[in-house]
Amino acid sequence: MQAVFAYQLGNSAKISPDYHQIIKELPRLDQIISDNAPKWPLEKINRVDLAILRCALWELVIQKVNPPKVIIDEAVELAKEFGTDSSSSFVNGVMGSAIKRLNIPVTSPPAPHD
């Protein structure tokens, strides 16, 4: 998240190993954010919230390593810690909407029975 936040503020120094991969996907990630927060143009979204959303959506849509529920929980916790009073509900709402629109299952399928 630090790398994306720094990029948003004009610092292009490589801060994390995933930096270039995330920055390369910003147009796609920003489109997902715009589609799921239509009343909030990107330039009006709090910069911390935007960085959290970009990173969380990158993990969810591109990286696909962690379960969606974990990604959402982490994004909401980051928003609570670093954002404004309304950041956590905004981030949760955008992520929830994106998951529905992208048809991403939030829970794992049940394990097969023997």
C-alpha positions, 0 to 999 in steps of 0.5 A: 500500500505504501508504494501505491500511496507514494505513487499517487503523490508523485514518488516513483521510487520502487518501494515494494517488489510488486510496485511495477505490477500494481502500477501497470494495472492501475487503469484496470483497477481504477475502472473497477473502482469507478464502476463500483463507486459511481458517485465518487470520481477517483480524484474525489476519493480520499488518497488513503482509501484509493491506495487501499482499494487499488492494492486490495483489488490488485490482490483480489483480481490480479494476484489471486493468492489470498482468499477474498474474505481475507483481502476484504478484512485486511482492506477494511482494517487498513481503512480503520487504522489509516483512513477517516471515520467513514473509510472502512465502510466506504472500502467495504462497500466498494469491495463488496460491490466489486466482488458481486460484479466480478462474480468472485466467490467469497467463501471456499467451496466445501471440501469433498466428503469421502 
